[in-house]
């Protein structure tokens, strides 16, 4: 009985350690992957080079870090107030939207210069949809920053909607990046092992973010019940 009670007592601590390690690893991956794509694409060498650079910055770095700010296990500003976290989150999301729009503009202009048709692949279509969604989702979050805009709306409900829509937007961005790994440019630039490692890193970050958002929602439901 004592052994079993010790196991149940240690389970939350083990889970906490695992989530902290996962969050730290996600921080590491978001930085390393962004640097890796920057080195691979060499931004400035062509109009196309700006596309993978900006899109990776937007969704693999800025959006990932913006969500991890609220992680109870891996936030770099864990001891700051929720209001401060919200402000920093808003700044990172502004960088995310800016990079996403610049990345879309770069690939559109590159195709225009080369006389190629636009949005003919699943990567292009999903990427366009994702950029539109992240812009709308960010604008819809304005009432959370300026409460006077939330007339007739419950802030608690708005926060839940924002978290859910933010997770969907992040997953769309991750899916767009994964499809980007299947592009002729990326497959020709890396080895097979590097390709699988890159895909694994993106999938791992997506799972960590999904777990963070779903765990926060479950905890709130428990408190309400």
N, C-alpha and C positions, 0 to 999 in steps of 0.2 A: 504493500500500500504506500509506503514511504517513497519507494522508487518511482511509482506511477505519479504520485503527487509532485515529486521533483520534476518529472518530465513535463507535466502540464504547466508547472510554474515557469520552466525554462523556455517553453514554446514561444510565448510573446517576445522574450528577449532575443531568441534565435531569429525569429521573424524580423525583429527590429534591426538586428545586425545585417541580415540579408538584404533588407530594403535600403539600409544606409549604403552598403557596398554597391548595390545596383544603381543607386542614385549617383554615387561618386563615379562609377564606371560610365554612366550615361553622360555626365559632365565631360569626362575625358574623351569619350567617343565624339561628342558634338564638336569639340575643339579640333581634335586630330583629323576627323573626317573633312571638316571645312578646310583645314590647311592642306590636306591631301589633294582635294579637288582644285584648290587654288594653284598648287604646284603643277598638277596635271594639265589644267586648262590654260595656265599662263595668261591671266587677264591682261588685256591691252594688246596682245599680239594679233587679234582679229576681233570683229564684232561678235562672232560666235563665242569666243572665249569668255565674254562677260556673262553669257547665259548660265552655264553651269556654276560659275563662281557666285553670282548673285542669288540664284535659286537655292544653292546649298547653304549660303549664309542665312537666307530667309527662313527656311524650314528645318534644316539640320542644326543650326546654331541658335539664331535669335528666338525662334518660336519654342524650341526645346528648353532653352534657358528661361524663357518667360514663364513657362508652365512649372518648371522645377523650383522657381522662387517660392511656391506655395507648398513644396514638399516638406512634411514634418521631419523627414529623415535626411534630406540632402540639400536643403536650401542654403545658399551661400550667405543669405542675410536672415538667417533663422531667428535671431534675437530682436530683429526690428519689428515695429508694429505692423499690423495688417494693412493699415493705410499706406505706410511707406512701401510695403511690398507691392501694393496696388499701383502706386506711382511708377515704380521701377518696371513692373510688368507692362504698364501702358507705354513706357518709353521703348522697351524692347520690342513690343508689338508694332510700334511706329517704324522702327528699323526693319522689322520683318516685312511689313507691307511695302515700304519703300524699295527694299531689295527685290521683292517679288515683282513689283511693277517694272523696275529697271531690267530685271532678267527677262520678262516678257517682251519689253520694248526692244531689247538687244536682239532676241531671236527673230522677232518680226522684221526688224530692219535688215538683219542679215539675209533673211529669205527674200526680202524685197530686192536687195542688191544683186542677189544671185538668180533672180527670176524663178524662184521655187514656190510651189503652192503652200499655203498656210494650213496648219492644223489638219494634216492628213493621216496622222498616226494616233494611237490611243494615248501615247505620252503627251502629244500636243493638245489633244482635246481635253484630257484630264487636267493638264497643266493650266490651260486657259480657265477651265471651270474652277479650279482651286484658287487661282489668283482672284477671280471675281468673288468667290466665297469669303476669302480672307479679308478682302476690302469691306464687304458688306458686314461681316461678323465683327470687325473692328469698329465700324461706324455704329453698329447696333449696341456696342458696349459703352457708348458715350454717357448714357444715363447713370451708369455705375460710377462714373467720375464726377458727373455734374447732376446731383440728385434732383435739381429743379426740372430736369428734362423727363423725369420718371413720374409725371403726374398720372395718378390713377393706377399705377403699377406698384406691386409689392417688390421692394428691393431684394428680399429673400428669393422670390421666384425668378427675378431677373438674373440673380447670381447663378441659380441652378440652370437656367436656360443658357447663360453665357458659358458655363463650364461644359455643358453637354455639347453645345454647338462648337465650342473651342476644341473639344476632343475630336469631333467629326472633322473639323478643318485640319487639325494636325495629322489625322490619319489619311486624309486626302493628300496632304503635302508629302507624307511618307510614301504613299502609293505612287505619286508622281515621280519622286526621286528614285524609287525602285524601278519604275518603267524607264527612267533615264539611264539606269545602269544597263539596260538592254539595248541602248542605242548603238549605232555603228561606231560612233566616236569613242565611247567608253570601252566597248568590247575590244576595239583595236588598240586601245592605249594600255590595257592592263592584262596580266596573266589570268588564267582560269582561277587559281587560288585566291588572287586578289579580288576578283569579281565576287566569289562566294563569301569572302570575308567582309566585303563592303555591304553586300546584301544582308548578311547576318547582323552587322552593326546597326543598320537601319531598322531591322525587325526587332532587335533587342531594345532599342530606344523607344520604339512604338509600344512594346509590351510594358515597359517600365512606366511610361506616361499613362497608359490605359489603367494600369494597376493603381497608380496614384489617384487619378480622378474617380475611379469606381470605389476605392477605399474611402475617400473623403465623403462621397455620396452616401455610402453604407453607414458610416459613422454618424452622419447627420440624421439619417432615418432612425437610428437607434436612439439618439438623444430625443427626437420628437416623440417616439413611442414610449 
